[in-house]
Amino acid sequence: MSDSFLVIKFDGISLKDVDAMRDAVRYACKKENKHILIVAAAMAGVNNILKAMADALKNRNKDYIAYLNKLETRHLEVAEKLHLQVKGFSDLKNQLGLLRNLALQISNSKKFLPAFYDHILSFGELLSSLLLSDVFEEQEKNTEWFDIRQVIKTDESFGKAVPDLPLTAELAENLLVPILKKNRIVVTQGSIAETVSGKTTFTALGDADHGACISGAVIHAEKIELWTDADELVTADRRLVPNAELITEITYDEAAELAYFANKSLHPAILLPAMQKKVPVQIRSILNREKEGTLILSKRSEGAGVRAIAFKKSINLINIISVNMLGSHGFLSRVFQIFEKHQTAVDMVSTSEISISVTISDYKNLIAICEELSKFARVEIYDKQAMIALIGSKIRNVPGIAARIFTAVKDINVNIISQGASQTNLSFMIDESYVEKAIKALHKEMIE
């Protein structure tokens, strides 16, 4: 495969109207790569209309017709402003007709199936990618539209479908790569996929970033660019540290940790396909178009050290105390079986001879969990806690780093300390009222 494939994903804000689409096209056409795969999200706000339409159909509500008309009007107005050629306009009308027929079929069905929801949502990206393809043809005649459902195959877990990456890679090499090699630009979709039996699905993360990373991985792209309307990755939350710096380079492991704590738009699992194939991912913000953004690599050149400081509030700390722990086995298993039973993830764990301290951020089952724990241990609950995380490469190997960290927060009581097994995260718990003080002190000491 050619090493000159570039994947660029544009989010809904980047494609919100004609001007935004033309800006996106001008940017992509300036790239020097021989072949570019453009991954289009739905236009801004369109997915919300489609979700409302699906809900109306599910509830046997005739309002679905109003949502359908609204969707048609918006896309046809954009098409008219673009002065689409006959074929482009025909393709768009065909997709809108398919959506209208699907809605009619669902409204007449006796039961609303989970597959209907995925199929309805797929039209957001199908429509935006058709429009975008025509905008590209204004600038670059060597352009082709591609239905990614031919390549990305998933199981039948509608609403959270899991991609079959080996099959997807095989189909990409046979179907997508030849089209890329023939064309300068290929425009496709990001969130949608298909089962082997031909039913439309939405990937588990329902995010065009995820589809872009899957596509980039299976075609062995040189790089994947993800354009987003979220803030770029920075060394700390700028609401607390206004002078926080842009992170220009970060590893996959560091990015996954940072996404968990501080960047809700970048789910850690989104990067996984690219990480497995060692394809670099660049996060670009349309809020700061002039900046290069953050490059995510399997390994970064700067070596060990703290790269960012993040936090998570509304954490509950649970202390489980029992002398029965002393010298016994199976106690930990008994404790964690309770958390498993109530489907509650544990964020941090600390143990001593007669106690276990755990933290959870999902506390809808907190009372039930503590009631069961209380049958064989004394339980103490501390709410309004915050987890502070120092994220970087090989933190454990940096001499004196722990001394610097805890000297910086010497005036703040620390409840639990956890050194991540991956060596990319050193975390500790404090009362959330001290978060701002801690973040500022740590950023000054470890970053500035």
N, C-alpha and C positions, 0 to 999 in steps of 0.2 A: 504493500500500500504506500501511496505517496505520503511524505511527511509534511506536505504543504497544506493539508486540510486545516481550516480554521472554523470553529463554531462560534457564532455570536447569537446570544439570546436577548431579545428585546422584550421588556415587560409591558404591561398594559398602558402605563403612563407614557412610555416611549412611542406607543402606537395610538394614542388617544384621539388623534384627528389627522387631517391631511398634512398639515404643517409638521407635526411630530413625525409622521411616517416619512416624509421627504427628508427631514433632518437625519433620521436613522439610516435611510438609504444612502445619503451623501457620505455619512461617516463610513459605512461598510464598503462603499465603492472605492474609497481612498486606500483601503488596505491592499498591500502588495501580494498577499497570498494568491496562489493560482486558483484555488477552489475554496469557496466559502459556503458553509451550511448555516443558513439563517433560521433560527428557532423563534417562532412568534407566539407570544401569549395572546390571550383575548384582549380586545380593546378595553381600556379602563371602564369599569362599571358594568360591562357586558355579562360577566359571570354572575353578578348579583341579579340581573334581570332573568337570566336562565334559571338560576336557583329558585327565584320567586315563581317563575313559570312552572317549574317541576313541582313545587309545593302545591300550587293551585291545581294542577292535574291530579296530584296524589289525593287532594282533599275534595275532588269532584267540583271544583270551583271554576266557573266560566271566565273568571278573570284572566285565565291563561291566554285568552285571545288578545286581550289588551297588551299583555307583555310581549306576545308574539308580534303584534303590529308595531310596537315600540322598537323592537329589535330590528325588524325589517326596515322601518323608516330610517333608523340611524345608519345602517350599513348602505342603504341605497343612496342616501344623501352624500355619504363619503364617496361612493362610486361615481356619482354625478360630478362632484368637484374634481375628481381625478380624471374625468373624461375617459373612462375606461373604453378600451377597444371592444368590438362586438363579442369576441370570445371571452374576454374577462368579465364583461357584464353578464353574459350567458351563464358562465360558471357560477357566478355569485347568485344569480336568480335560481339556478338549479339547486344549490345548497339550501337556500331559503325555502324552496319548494319541498325539499326533503324534510326539513324541520317542521314545516306546516303539516305535511302528511303524517309524520311521526306523532305530532301532537294530537291529530285527529284519531289516529289509531289507538293511542293511549287513552284518550277520553272515552272511547267506545269499548275499551277492555274492561273485564270484570274485576281485575286486580292490578294494582300498581306494583310492578316488579322492580327490585333493586337495579336491574340492568337498564331500566328506563331512565333513571336519574343520570347515570354515566353517559348514556347516549345523548340526552338533551344537552348536557354540559359540554360535550365535545364540539358542538357547533360554534362556540365562541372562538376557538383557535382555528377551526376550518375556515370561518369567514374572514378573520383578520389576516390569516396567512395568504388567502386569495387576493385580498386587497393589496397587501404588501408586495406580493409577487408582481402585480401590475405596476406598482410604483418603481420597483427595481427595473422593470422593462423599459421605463422611461430613460434610465441612465445606462443600463447594461442589457443589451439584447440577448446575450447568452445566459438567460435565466430560465429556470424550470421550477414549477410547483410540485411538491411531493407529499403524498399522504403517508405520514410516519406510521400509521397503523399497519402498513404492509410489512414493517420491520420489527417494531417493538411489540412483543407478544407477552401476555401476562396470564396468570391464573384467572379463575372466575370469581374472585373475591371483590364483587362490585363495590365501588366506593373506596376501596383500599387494595386494589389489585397489585400483586407482586410480580415484577418483570421476570421473565425467563431469560437471563442474560446470555447463556450459551446459544440458545436458539436465536435470540436477537442479533448476536454477533454474526452468526452464520447467514441470516437473512440480509444483514447490512452489507456483508461482503458481496453477496449475490445480486442484490437489488439496488441498494443506495449508493455504494461506492462507484459502480459503473456510471450512474447518472451524474455523480459529482465530478468524475473525471472528464465527462463530456461537456460540462457546463462550468462557467465561472461562478455563478450564483445558483444555489438551490434553496428554496424557501419551504419550510415545513413547520410542524407544530411541536409542542413541548410536553403537555400533560396527558395527552390521549394515547391510547394503545388499543390492542385487540386481543381477544382470546384466540386460541388455535381454531376454534369453531366459527370465528368471524364476528363475535359480539364485541361492540365497542366498550372499552373500559377507561377509567381514569386511574393513573398510577397511584400507588399507596399514599404518596405525599401530595398528590394533586397540585403539583407545582411545575411550571415550565422550566425552572432551573434544574429540577431532577431529570426531566426529559432531555435537556441539553447535555447534562453530564453523562447520561446513558448513551446518547448519540455520539458524543465526543469520544467516549471510551471505546465503543464498538467499531468506529472508523479509524481509531488510533490518531486522533487529531493532534496537531502541533500544539494547540492551545484552545481553551474554552473561555469565552468572555461572557460574563453574566451582567447585563445592565439592569439596574434596580432603582426604585425611587427611595430606597432606604439610605440611611447614612452609611458611609464607607466604614471599614473596620479601623478602629482607633485604639489607642493605648488605654483609654479609660472613658467612662461616660462623660461627655462634654457638658452635661447639665451640672456635674459636680466639679469637673476639671476642664474649664474652658480652653486651656492651652494643650489639651491632649493631642498627641501627634498621630498623623496618618500612619498606619502600619503598611509599609510598602511591600513587605515580604514576610510570609508566615508558612509554617508547615501545615499539612493536612490535619495532623493531630492537634496542633495548637488552634487551628481554625474551628475544629469540631468542638473543642472545649469552650472557646470564646462564643461560638454560636449558641451553645446550651445556656450560657449565662447572660450574654449581652446582645445577641443579634437574632431577634425572633424571626426575621425573614429568611435566615439561612439555617435551615434544619440540618443538624450534623449528618444525617443519612443522605442528604442531597449530594454530598461530595463523594460518597462511597464508590460509585462506579468509576469516576475519574481517578480516585486514589488508587484503586486496584490496578489500573493500567498506567499509573504514573503520568497522567495527562495534566499539565498545569492548568489551574483555573484562576482567572482574573476577575475580581469583583469590581465593577465600575458603577459609580453613582451618577444618575442624571442630574442630581442636585449640585454636583461638582464635575461637570463634563471635562474641564481642562486638566483635571488630575488623573493620573494613571491608575489610581485605585490600588487594590491589594492583590498581589500575586501569591497564589497558594501552591506550594510545591511539596514534593515528597521529602525533600531535605533542603534546608536553607543555608546560605553561605556564612551567616553571621555567627553560627555556633551556639553555645549554651547561654542561658540567661533568661531573665524575665522579659516577656514581650508585651504583656498587657495585664491590666488589673480589672477584674470584673466583680460583680456582686449579684446576689439574688436575695430578695426580701421575702417576708411572709413564710418563714421556715418554722417548723415546730421541732423542738428538741425533746426527745423522750429518753429519760434515764430509767433503766430496768435494773433493779438491785435485788440480789438474792444470794444468801450464803450457800445455797444449793449449787451454785456455780463452782465453788471451790473444789478443785480436783476432780470434777465430774466431766463426763462427755455427753454430747447430745443436747446440751442446754441451748447452744446457739441455733441448732437445727430446729428445736421446738419454737424458739422465738421467731425465726424467719418464716417458718411455716404459717404463722399467724398473719404476717404481712402478705405472704403469697395468697393465702385464702381470701384476703380482702383486696387483692389486686392493687397493692400500694407499694410503689417503688421507694427504696431507701437511698438517700443521697450520700450520707456519710456514716461511718461506723467507728466507734472507739471502744475498746474493751479493757477491763482490769480484772483482778482476781474474782471480784464478786459483783461486777456491774457491767452493763453494756449501755452505751449511749448511741442513739441513732437519730438521724434527722430525716424529716419528710416534708415535701412541699405540697403534696396532695393530701389534704386532711379531711376529706369528706367521710372517711371511715375511721377517723381518729378515736371516737368514743368507743366504737365496737372493738377496735384493736386493743385499746387500753383495758377494757373490761375483761378480755380474754387473758391478757398479760397479768392482770391483777390476781388471777387465780393461783399463780405460783411465784409471784414476785411483787415487790413494792415498785410502784410506777410514779415517776415525777414528770410533769409536762411543763415545758417553758415555751410560750408562744412569742410571736413578734421577734424572732431571731433572724439574723442575716448571715449568709455564707459569703465570705470574701475569698476570691480565688486569684492566685498569682499564676499566670499562664506563660509557659516558655519551654524551651527545649533543654532536656537534661538538667533540670533544676537541681536534682539530688547531687549532681557532680560538681556544683559550684561551691567552693569552700567559703564558709562564713555567711552564706545567703540567709540561713534561718536567723542568725544573730541580727543581721541588718533588718530583716522583716519585723521581728518582734521588738527590736529597739524602737522602730518607727511607731509602733502602736503600744508602747509600754504603759501608757496611761489608760488603756482600754482593756477591760476584762475579756479574756479569750476562753471560750467554753470547750471547744473540741478542735484538735489539729489533725489534719489528714494529708499525708503525702501520697499523691496519685501514683498508682502502680505503673502508669505509662511514663512517668517522670516529666510530664508536661503540666502538672497541676499541683500546687501546694495550696490547700484550703484550710480555713478555720472559721469558727462560728463566733459571732458577737451579737450583742443586743442591737436591733436594727436602728435604734436612735443614734448610734455612733457611726453609721455607715459613711456619711459624708466626711467626717473627721478622719476615719481610717483610710478611705480612698485617697484623699488629698495628701496625707502623710506618706502613704506607700508610694504614690506616684512621684512625689518629690524625691524620695529616697532611691527608688528602684529604676525610675525611668528618666527623670530630669537630670 
